[in-house]
Amino acid sequence: MEIDLLQDYVVIKALESGVSVAGLTRGEETKFLHSEKLERGEVLVAQFTEHVSVMKIRGHARIWTQFGEVDAESDVELHHRPLPRL
């Protein structure tokens, strides 16, 4: 049995201190739901749910999703690298 661990999850690793992650709701109005502040090296595993439809990440971080890996950086172009097939 093959398990797709990144199906509804994202993994966020702070590459600098002070990375902020905000979860926003879905529905008629978009509302702020939750936020986390990550220090350098900290990892957050987050899940999209019926309530969380958007995540905003500010700061230098690496994000892994079912679609691949993305580096988020202030004032720097985003880099996309597909994940290797297992």
Secondary structure, 3 states (H helix, E strand, C coil): CCCCCCCCEEEEEECCCCEEEEEEECCCCCCEEEEEEECCCCEEEEECCCCEEEEEEECCEEEEECCEEEEECCCCCCEEECCCCC
